[in-house]
Amino acid sequence: MTHLRRLVMLCAAAVMVTACPSQTQTLASKQGAAMEAALQRGRFELNCPSATATVLSSDFIQPAIQGPWVGGLQRAEYTVGVEGCNQRTTFVVLCQVGTDTCFAANPQDQYRPR
């Protein structure tokens, strides 16, 4: 019975792996939402409605915990530059895989004195 269970588990894992999009496909599919999140925040912070965005880098972040019964969140991470009105800034944008959620964070926020 354990051999049958192991075979079923391996087949299920193979189906899940082949059914999932590749990391490159995921990064490409989330890039537009990431740029839009950074652009909205950048236009507000720079007070510049004509600002434009450029993706500077992207990376696929694996969950810290993975296992057959436990899984963390997969995220696509982008560094996006926003410029306009003689100003520019960068944002780190995190998009959760499997949702339409993206969050643009200004990397300098964590270093500002409070």
N, C-alpha and C positions, 0 to 999 in steps of 0.2 A: 504494500500500500504506500510506503514512503517513496518508492520509485515513481509511482503514478503521480503522487502529490508534487514531487520535484519536477516531473515532466510538465505538469500543468502550470506550475509557477514559471518555469523557463519559457513556455509558450506565451504566457500572459506578458511576461517582461519583453519578449521579442515583439509582440504586437504593439505594446506601448511605445517602444523605442522607434519602430518604423512608422507609427502613426503620428509621432510628434514632429513638428517642423525643426529644421536644423537651427543652430544658434545664429548663423548668418541670415537665414530667412526671418527669424524672429527680430533680429536687430534692424533689418530692412523694413519690416512691417511696422515697427514701433517708432521709426525715426520721424515720421511726419507729426505724430502726436507729441513727441519729445520737443521738436522744434517749436510747435505751437505753444506748449506750456512755457518754454523759455521766452518766447516772443511776447506772450501776454504779460509775463512778469517784467520783462525788460522794458517794454513800452510804458508800463506803469512807473517803474522805478526811475527810468531815465526821463520820464515825462515827454516822450517822443513817439507820437503815433505812427511816424514813418520809419521807425527802426526796422532793421532786417536781422535775420538770424542765419548762422552758419554752424553746422556740426563740425567740431574740431576733432573729436574722437568718440569711439563707442566701444563698449565691452559688455559681455554677457556674464552676469554674476550668478554663480551657483549657490544654492542654499548651504548654510553652515552644517545643517543636519540632513542626512539622507539615509533612507533605509526602506525596507519592504513595507513597514507599517507607519513610518514617520517620514515626513517630507517638509522641507522649508519652502520659502517663497523664492521663485526664480525671478530675477530682475534684469532688465536691460538698462545700462548706464551710459549716458551721453554727456559729453562736455560741449556746451553750446555757447558760442560767442554771439552777443547781440550788440549792434552798433547803430547809431543814428544821432542826429543833432549834435555832432562833434563830440560824442561821448561813446564809450564802449565798456562792456562788462562781460563776465562769463558766468554761466550757471552750470551746476551739475544737476542733470535731470535723471530721475529714477522712474522707470515704468515697470509696473508689476505684470509679469507674463500671465496671460489668461484673462486679463481685464483691460479696460480702456483707461486705466488710472495712470497718470504721470504727475510727478511732483518736481518742480524746479526749485533748487536750493542755491543760494548764493554762497560760494565757498568761503568768502570773507566773513560771513555772518558769525561763524563760530569763534572768530578771533577778535571781534570788536569788544572793547571794554564795556561793561554794563554799569 
